[in-house]
Amino acid sequence: MEGPIVVTQKLFDYCQKNDWAGYDPYDALNSRIFNVFPFLNSRIPQLILTQALKRSPVNIRPLLLVPKTQNPKAIALFLMAFVKLSKLGLLAQEDLITTMIDKLIAQRSQDSSYWCWGYSFPWQTRTILVSRGSPNLVCTVFVANALLDVYELNRENNCLKMATSAAEYILNELYWTRDDGSSSFAYPLPSLRTPVHNANFLGAALLCRVFKLTGEKKFLEAALRVTRYSVSKQNSDGSWDYGESSTQRWVDNFHTGYNLCALRSIAQYAETPEFASPIRLGFEFYRDHFFRDDGAPKYFHNRTFPIDIHSVAQSIITLLNFKDLDGNNLSLIYTIFNWALKQMRDERGYFYYQKLSFGTNKISYMRWSQAWMLLALSSLLNELDEEQLANVRIGSSS
């Protein structure tokens, strides 16, 4: 079975050959049929088409004239991976870092004075339509963190300026306070104020990181208020519901991973032990509830299917982040890795979307699947010793 180096090389080559562009589980509304049949431009048809394409094991997007796109969040994840590979001396094409920064500059949301980003497709929720490119917290956070990774690598001041502007966007446009004094960030639009915990933690972690680099206390103060609110909503078993709406009462793998990694970053950047107990309790829940004995990462804490490649990637990232809390994490990571190679990897080097109880959805999604797996694999390479990495150059065959 191929090891992490070869798997990373082949996935890198696949993504580069596709120009870092591809389909997305939620890109149905990019279909050009909406230009041909304007009567479809309403909530119900848009919701039906979005869910149909997301769930279909057959990729009918070419028939519906859905184009492949470069997504800002995917570009950010690729950039994070490149920085990790560069730090290890493994990146064959260092100019790719600059290329990805240029792409993110070009893809910024145009209707805001802040540096902020949205997805490369419009998406229909149960209640609202979020337009293509409309900035949102999660996309903006990942882009800003990628830019800060570059800043910490080579002190590129423009990257720090853009990331600081993104933090200003979150603080000035998305931060809100309830009558009881507790605070959250709006997501996915400034007008939507139902708390979503991964958005709260991710936004707070970015603000803490910017505080650490700039010394601006306004970022820290708001971040800690939001963090304390979402920590207070942790369930007694250590889990978090996705959000506080009655329709958001589920517990899943990768959002829990987001919560834990972000909360640990908050504690580190803020230099506070305040969240040590929630972190440990949350990690113990995560470790105990999301993995089958064969290494398959479950999507939900209380049932297995679908097994999603995003959960595979985030499991690797989360377990690496918390390897100091459990000496068995690395062993579990390699069990997950080997399971994914057998069950969810195509011979062409990319990873499938989902393993279902009745089969496998083998569609390749660039943001959801390949970008996340390249970041996870790049993180895993850091665990290899110098002898294993000697003479390795990722991307040299492209």
Secondary structure, 3 states (H helix, E strand, C coil): CCCHHHHHHHHHHHHHHCCCCEECCCCHHHCCHHHHCHHHCCHHHHHHHHHHHHHCCCCCCCCCCCCCECCHHHHHHHHHHHHHHHHCCCECCCHHHHHHHHHHHHCCCCCCCCCCCCCCCCEECCCCEECCCCCCHHHHHHHHHHHHHHHHHHCCHHHHHHHHHHHHHHHHHHEEECCCCCEEECCCCCCCCCCEHHHHHHHHHHHHHHHHHHCCHHHHHHHHHHHHHHHHCCCCCCCCCCECCCCCCCCEHHHHHHHHHHHHHHHHHHCCCCCHHHHHHHHHHHHHHCECCCCCECCECCECCCEEHHHHHHHHHHHHHCCCCCCCHHHHHHHHHHHHHHHHECCCCCECCEEECCEEECCCEHHHHHHHHHHHHHHHHCCCCHHHHCCCCECCCC
